[in-house]
Amino acid sequence: MPTKKTKNVRTAKGRSTSSTKWLKRQINDPYVAKAQADGYRSRAAYKLIEMNEKLDLLHSGMSVIDLGAAPGGWSQIAANHGCKVIALDLLEMDPLPGVSFIRIDFSDDEAPGVLLDALGGSGVDLVMSDMAPNTTGHKKTDHLRIIALVEMAYDFAVQILNSGGSFLAKVRQGGTENELLAQMKRDFKTVKHIKPPSSRQESAETYVIAQGFRRRESLE
Ligand SMILES: C[S@@+](CC[C@H](N)C(=O)[O-])C[C@H]1O[C@@H](n2cnc3c(N)ncnc32)[C@H](O)[C@@H]1O
């Protein structure tokens, strides 16, 4: 990535130290500038680009579910590869060509049904989740929240993935919880963790990628 001189941010009255820190990081982040120049909705787009380069995830004609999609960087990348995307977020997202958007909280009991309706009975080739719950600052609570979202995404994915399909999800460093990881290894040919170069080193996030879905007999 290009390097540039670090710009400082003046602390405004009423702006907390953490938001000043966030702003300074945004202004000085080369991926943020690159995303603007490349016309991507978020710097997160590069994470999917980099993971796709390593894992060969996206192909034209694939059906993809993007959970926690706003503002739309991952959906853009998938659609640019010719995938048909259904995107979901609890926040609003501006329309994108090739992407159907549903605004709903994924932890809402109705969310899986709404997605299934949108699929109209067809299976999907990739379920990807970049969902990140708002952090409370309480480490244990934050950890449990992200685990709960990953588990929900996984339970949903195994119901709708086509044979050979993939599941990609953001997890916390330290990786996926043991029980879920063991289940993934039974359900998929390969399971690994990956931290793309554009994921900030200081960030606790990493991704789990499971490829080669073997449909469970009870689901056939
Ligand atoms: C890191 S952002 C996703 C960025 C996106 N991948 C991109 O490339 O632009 C995480 C998103 O997860 C969403 N999110 C968090 N919890 C959610 C939930 N329970 N249901 C739906 N979306 C959720 C947030 O609203 C946020 O937009």
The ligand as a Tripos MOL2 file, in Angstrom:
@<TRIPOS>MOLECULE
LIG
   27    29     1     0     0
SMALL
NO_CHARGES

@<TRIPOS>ATOM
      1 C1        -17.9560   -4.2090    9.2130 C.3       1 LIG1
      2 S1        -19.5640   -3.7630    8.6950 S.3       1 LIG1
      3 C2        -19.7150   -4.6040    7.1580 C.3       1 LIG1
      4 C3        -18.9590   -3.9790    6.0300 C.3       1 LIG1
      5 C4        -19.2800   -4.6150    4.6920 C.3       1 LIG1
      6 N1        -18.7910   -5.9930    4.5990 N.3       1 LIG1
      7 C5        -18.7070   -3.8430    3.5430 C.2       1 LIG1
      8 O1        -17.8890   -4.4100    2.8110 O.co2     1 LIG1
      9 O2        -19.1000   -2.6840    3.3360 O.co2     1 LIG1
     10 C6        -20.5630   -4.7320    9.7500 C.3       1 LIG1
     11 C7        -22.0490   -4.6170    9.4920 C.3       1 LIG1
     12 O3        -22.7140   -5.6200   10.2620 O.3       1 LIG1
     13 C8        -24.0010   -5.1080   10.5340 C.3       1 LIG1
     14 N2        -24.6190   -5.8920   11.5990 N.ar      1 LIG1
     15 C9        -24.1970   -6.0610   12.8720 C.ar      1 LIG1
     16 N3        -25.0710   -6.8110   13.5540 N.ar      1 LIG1
     17 C10       -26.0510   -7.1490   12.6910 C.ar      1 LIG1
     18 C11       -27.2510   -7.8980   12.8060 C.ar      1 LIG1
     19 N4        -27.6070   -8.4640   13.9600 N.pl3     1 LIG1
     20 N5        -28.0400   -8.0290   11.7230 N.ar      1 LIG1
     21 C12       -27.6960   -7.4490   10.5550 C.ar      1 LIG1
     22 N6        -26.5860   -6.7180   10.3790 N.ar      1 LIG1
     23 C13       -25.7720   -6.5630   11.4330 C.ar      1 LIG1
     24 C14       -23.7410   -3.6640   10.9220 C.3       1 LIG1
     25 O4        -24.9110   -2.8910   10.8050 O.3       1 LIG1
     26 C15       -22.6550   -3.2740    9.9140 C.3       1 LIG1
     27 O5        -23.2070   -2.6190    8.7950 O.3       1 LIG1
@<TRIPOS>BOND
     1     1     2 1
     2     2     3 1
     3     2    10 1
     4     3     4 1
     5     4     5 1
     6     5     6 1
     7     5     7 1
     8     7     8 2
     9     7     9 1
    10    10    11 1
    11    11    12 1
    12    11    26 1
    13    12    13 1
    14    13    14 1
    15    13    24 1
    16    14    15 ar
    17    14    23 ar
    18    15    16 ar
    19    16    17 ar
    20    17    18 ar
    21    17    23 ar
    22    18    19 1
    23    18    20 ar
    24    20    21 ar
    25    21    22 ar
    26    22    23 ar
    27    24    25 1
    28    24    26 1
    29    26    27 1
@<TRIPOS>SUBSTRUCTURE
     1 LIG1         1 GROUP 0 **** ****
